[in-house]
Amino acid sequence: MKLSKRTIGLLKNYASINPSIFIPAGNLLQTIAISKNIVSYSEADESFPVDFAIYDLFEFLSVIDLFKDPDFEFEENSVTISDDGSKCTYIYAEKTIIEYPKHKLNFPAADIQFKLTKDQLEKLLKAANTLGLPTLCITKDGTNIIVKVVDPKNPTSNSYSCVVGEDTTSYTYEFYVKHEHMKMVKDDYDVSISRKLISQFVSSDDVEYYCALEKNSTFSE
């Protein structure tokens, strides 16, 4: 079988969240950060015939890069990667040493919802890197929902912000998420925020990310 560029791209993204992965038979891809503050679920373009675990996903992806157009044969204990007379037999890891989601996370009721475009996301993350700001803040200015990059510990620091939606409720809030936890693939997202300090990002390609919000976040009705 072949692996699509999209599936390999998702695996590269997941390696940035957790360098190990367990993939059950079927088309579900999932990962969870070792710190358990980021979880993601998606569907591969392919259906895998067996359960398998990869301990070093970066290494596995580097092996794939050795081949121009590889075929994959997933067997019980290993996968054979081959192309043009060359092949590699890659041994699976033990599932028991891999941190992976044991069940689907149930997202609570959303208090705030908005759309975040790929361009907005890229500019926010670039601004965070350029200005050395560690945190994204979701807040409200009048009826506008604002996402900005800030340093909550330094009220006089530089900042960058963009308007992402409208909120006509009486809610007031400042929800914080660490810049380093924003490890989504670059895409357009439907974003939901819960006062229970969890956020959900669903891409236009139906990749789901759940990020824990910081404990200094505030919300009032």
C-alpha positions as CSV (number, residue, x, y, z in Angstrom):
1,M,0.0,0.0,0.0
2,K,1.0,3.6,-0.4
3,L,0.8,6.4,2.1
4,S,-0.6,9.7,0.8
5,K,1.3,13.0,1.3
6,R,-1.5,14.1,3.5
7,T,-1.1,11.1,5.8
8,I,2.7,11.6,6.0
9,G,2.1,15.3,6.7
10,L,-0.2,14.4,9.6
11,L,2.4,12.0,11.0
12,K,5.0,14.8,10.8
13,N,2.7,17.1,12.7
14,Y,1.9,14.5,15.3
15,A,5.7,13.9,15.8
16,S,5.9,17.5,17.0
17,I,3.3,16.7,19.7
18,N,4.6,13.3,20.8
19,P,7.6,11.6,19.2
20,S,5.9,8.2,19.7
21,I,2.6,7.0,18.3
22,F,0.2,4.0,18.4
23,I,-2.0,3.5,15.4
24,P,-4.8,1.0,15.7
25,A,-6.0,-1.0,12.7
26,G,-8.3,1.2,10.5
27,N,-7.9,4.8,9.5
28,L,-7.8,6.6,12.9
29,L,-4.7,8.7,13.7
30,Q,-4.4,10.0,17.2
31,T,-1.8,11.5,19.6
32,I,-1.5,13.0,23.0
33,A,1.4,15.1,24.4
34,I,3.4,13.5,27.2
35,S,2.2,16.4,29.4
36,K,-1.4,15.5,28.3
37,N,-2.2,19.1,27.5
38,I,-2.6,18.5,23.7
39,V,-4.7,15.8,22.1
40,S,-5.5,15.3,18.4
41,Y,-7.6,13.0,16.3
42,S,-7.8,12.7,12.5
43,E,-8.5,10.1,9.8
44,A,-5.8,8.8,7.4
45,D,-6.5,8.5,3.7
46,E,-5.6,4.8,4.1
47,S,-6.9,1.9,6.3
48,F,-4.1,0.2,8.2
49,P,-4.4,-3.6,8.3
50,V,-2.9,-4.1,11.8
51,D,-2.3,-2.3,15.1
52,F,1.3,-1.0,15.3
53,A,3.4,1.4,17.5
54,I,6.3,3.5,16.5
55,Y,8.6,4.6,19.3
56,D,10.7,7.2,17.3
57,L,8.3,8.8,14.8
58,F,11.0,11.2,13.6
59,E,13.3,8.3,12.8
60,F,10.5,6.4,11.0
61,L,9.7,9.5,8.9
62,S,13.4,9.9,8.0
63,V,13.4,6.2,6.9
64,I,10.4,7.0,4.6
65,D,12.4,9.9,3.1
66,L,15.0,7.4,1.9
67,F,12.6,6.2,-0.7
68,K,11.1,8.1,-3.7
69,D,7.8,6.4,-4.0
70,P,7.7,3.7,-1.3
71,D,5.3,0.8,-0.9
72,F,4.4,-0.3,2.7
73,E,3.6,-3.8,3.8
74,F,2.3,-3.7,7.4
75,E,2.7,-7.1,9.0
76,E,2.2,-8.3,12.6
77,N,5.6,-7.2,14.0
78,S,7.1,-5.0,11.4
79,V,6.5,-2.9,8.3
80,T,8.5,-3.4,5.1
81,I,9.2,-0.2,3.1
82,S,10.4,-0.8,-0.4
83,D,11.0,1.0,-3.7
84,D,13.0,0.4,-6.8
85,G,14.9,-2.7,-5.4
86,S,15.6,-1.2,-2.0
87,K,13.8,-2.0,1.2
88,C,13.8,-1.5,4.9
89,T,12.2,-3.7,7.6
90,Y,11.2,-1.5,10.5
91,I,10.3,-3.2,13.8
92,Y,7.3,-2.0,15.8
93,A,7.6,-0.8,19.4
94,E,5.6,-2.3,22.3
95,K,2.3,-0.6,22.6
96,T,2.7,-0.5,26.4
97,I,5.5,2.0,26.3
98,I,3.6,4.5,24.1
99,E,1.5,7.3,25.5
100,Y,-1.7,7.6,23.4
101,P,-5.3,8.5,23.9
102,K,-7.2,5.6,25.6
103,H,-10.6,7.0,24.7
104,K,-12.1,9.9,22.7
105,L,-12.1,13.2,24.6
106,N,-15.6,14.6,25.2
107,F,-15.6,18.3,24.7
108,P,-17.9,20.2,27.1
109,A,-20.4,22.9,26.0
110,A,-18.7,25.8,24.2
111,D,-19.0,29.3,25.7
112,I,-17.2,31.0,22.7
113,Q,-17.0,30.0,19.1
114,F,-15.2,31.7,16.2
115,K,-13.4,31.0,12.9
116,L,-9.6,31.3,12.7
117,T,-8.2,31.5,9.2
118,K,-4.9,30.0,8.1
119,D,-3.6,33.5,7.5
120,Q,-4.6,34.7,10.9
121,L,-3.0,31.7,12.6
122,E,0.2,32.0,10.7
123,K,0.5,35.7,11.5
124,L,-0.3,35.2,15.2
125,L,2.4,32.5,15.6
126,K,4.9,34.5,13.6
127,A,4.2,37.6,15.8
128,A,4.7,35.4,18.9
129,N,8.1,34.3,17.6
130,T,9.1,37.7,16.4
131,L,8.1,39.6,19.6
132,G,9.2,36.8,21.9
133,L,5.7,36.5,23.4
134,P,4.8,33.2,25.0
135,T,1.0,33.2,25.2
136,L,-2.1,33.6,23.0
137,C,-5.0,35.3,24.7
138,I,-8.7,35.0,23.5
139,T,-10.6,38.0,24.9
140,K,-13.4,40.5,24.0
141,D,-13.3,44.1,23.0
142,G,-16.8,45.4,23.0
143,T,-18.6,42.8,20.8
144,N,-15.4,41.8,19.0
145,I,-13.6,38.5,19.8
146,I,-9.9,39.2,19.8
147,V,-7.0,36.8,19.6
148,K,-3.7,38.4,20.6
149,V,-0.2,37.3,21.5
150,V,1.0,38.7,24.9
151,D,3.2,38.2,27.9
152,P,0.7,37.9,30.8
153,K,3.5,38.5,33.3
154,N,4.4,41.8,31.7
155,P,1.5,44.2,31.1
156,T,3.8,46.7,29.3
157,S,5.1,44.2,26.7
158,N,4.5,44.4,23.0
159,S,1.4,42.7,21.6
160,Y,-0.2,41.7,18.3
161,S,-3.9,41.1,17.8
162,C,-6.6,40.3,15.3
163,V,-10.4,40.3,15.3
164,V,-11.7,36.8,14.7
165,G,-15.5,37.0,15.4
166,E,-18.4,38.7,17.2
167,D,-19.7,38.0,20.7
168,T,-22.9,39.8,21.8
169,T,-23.2,37.9,25.1
170,S,-22.5,39.5,28.5
171,Y,-19.5,37.2,29.0
172,T,-16.2,38.7,29.9
173,Y,-13.1,36.5,29.6
174,E,-9.4,36.2,29.0
175,F,-8.5,32.7,28.0
176,Y,-4.8,31.9,27.7
177,V,-3.1,29.2,25.8
178,K,0.7,28.7,25.5
179,H,2.2,29.5,22.1
180,E,4.2,26.3,22.4
181,H,1.0,24.3,22.5
182,M,-0.3,25.6,19.2
183,K,1.1,22.8,17.1
184,M,-1.8,22.5,14.6
185,V,-1.2,22.0,10.9
186,K,-1.6,25.4,9.1
187,D,-5.3,25.5,8.0
188,D,-8.6,27.3,8.6
189,Y,-10.2,26.3,11.9
190,D,-13.5,26.4,13.7
191,V,-12.5,27.2,17.3
192,S,-14.6,26.5,20.5
193,I,-13.6,27.6,23.9
194,S,-15.0,26.3,27.2
195,R,-14.9,27.9,30.6
196,K,-13.7,24.5,31.8
197,L,-10.3,25.6,30.4
198,I,-10.2,23.5,27.3
199,S,-10.2,24.6,23.6
200,Q,-11.1,22.7,20.5
201,F,-9.7,23.5,17.0
202,V,-11.3,21.7,14.1
203,S,-9.6,22.2,10.7
204,S,-11.3,22.4,7.3
205,D,-9.7,19.0,6.8
206,D,-11.5,17.6,9.9
207,V,-8.3,17.3,12.0
208,E,-9.3,17.9,15.7
209,Y,-7.0,19.4,18.3
210,Y,-7.8,19.9,22.0
211,C,-5.5,22.2,24.0
212,A,-5.6,22.8,27.7
213,L,-6.0,26.5,28.7
214,E,-3.8,28.1,31.3
215,K,-5.1,28.2,34.9
216,N,-4.8,32.0,35.0
217,S,-7.6,32.2,32.4
218,T,-10.7,34.1,33.6
219,F,-14.4,33.9,32.7
220,S,-17.5,35.6,34.1
221,E,-21.1,35.8,32.9
